[in-house]
Amino acid sequence: MSDYNEKYDLLVSSAVAALEELKKFENQGSSYPWVESIKNQIEFIKTHAENRKNPVKELGNGKTFNYGIVSSRNLTSPDEEVLKDKLDDVTENLQNVWDD
């Protein structure tokens, strides 16, 4: 597997793991109103990474992902730490494709 494909595979994998973890919070929507926003962003990242397109470039003019900001403001309890770690993995893998 090429480094190029591996970077995107890792991004997809981390996005899938984050989406799985987000499902635990979806059913408690009133307690976690930010879940939908983060979920939509991670699904966008996953979809474009699956197609070997840089999600950052696919956002368009001056737009940015804000799931990191949303999660840092809202994920503070020990129960939420796993989700924060999975979102951090997405960010790390997203940085690996930043210049593609």
C-alpha positions in Angstrom: 0.0 0.0 0.0 1.3 3.4 -0.8 1.9 6.1 1.8 -0.8 8.2 0.1 -3.4 5.4 0.4 -2.3 4.6 3.9 -2.8 8.2 5.1 -6.3 8.2 3.8 -7.1 4.7 5.2 -5.9 5.9 8.6 -8.1 9.0 8.4 -11.1 6.9 7.4 -10.5 4.4 10.2 -10.2 7.1 12.8 -13.3 8.8 11.6 -15.2 5.5 11.8 -14.0 5.0 15.3 -15.1 8.5 16.3 -18.5 8.0 14.7 -19.0 4.8 16.6 -18.2 6.6 19.9 -20.5 9.5 19.0 -23.4 7.0 18.7 -23.2 6.6 22.5 -24.0 10.2 22.9 -26.7 10.6 20.2 -29.5 9.0 22.2 -29.0 11.5 24.9 -29.4 14.5 22.6 -30.7 16.9 25.1 -27.6 16.4 27.2 -25.3 16.6 24.2 -26.7 19.2 21.8 -23.3 19.5 20.0 -23.2 15.8 18.9 -25.0 16.5 15.6 -22.5 19.2 14.6 -19.5 17.0 15.3 -21.1 14.0 13.7 -21.8 15.9 10.5 -18.2 17.1 10.3 -16.7 13.7 10.9 -19.0 12.1 8.3 -17.8 14.8 5.8 -14.2 14.0 6.6 -14.8 10.2 6.3 -16.7 10.5 3.0 -14.0 12.6 1.3 -11.2 10.5 2.7 -12.8 7.4 1.4 -12.7 9.0 -2.1 -9.1 10.0 -1.5 -9.9 13.7 -1.4 -8.5 16.1 1.1 -11.5 17.0 3.4 -9.9 20.4 4.2 -9.8 21.4 0.6 -13.3 20.1 -0.1 -14.7 22.5 2.5 -14.2 25.4 0.3 -13.4 29.1 0.7 -12.1 29.9 4.1 -14.3 27.3 5.9 -12.8 25.3 8.7 -13.7 22.3 10.9 -14.7 23.3 14.4 -15.3 19.9 16.0 -12.1 20.3 17.9 -13.2 23.6 19.5 -16.7 22.2 20.2 -15.2 19.1 21.8 -12.7 20.9 23.9 -15.5 23.1 25.3 -17.9 20.3 25.9 -16.0 17.1 26.6 -14.8 17.4 30.2 -16.0 14.4 32.1 -14.1 11.1 32.4 -16.9 9.4 30.5 -16.3 11.7 27.5 -12.5 11.3 27.4 -12.7 8.3 25.0 -14.6 10.4 22.5 -12.2 13.3 22.9 -9.3 10.9 22.2 -11.0 9.5 19.1 -11.6 13.0 17.8 -8.0 13.9 18.5 -7.0 10.9 16.4 -9.1 12.2 13.5 -7.4 15.6 13.8 -3.9 13.9 13.8 -4.8 11.9 10.7 -6.4 14.9 9.0 -3.1 16.8 9.5 -1.3 14.0 7.7 -3.3 14.7 4.5 -3.4 18.4 4.9 -1.1 19.1 1.9 -2.5 16.5 -0.4 
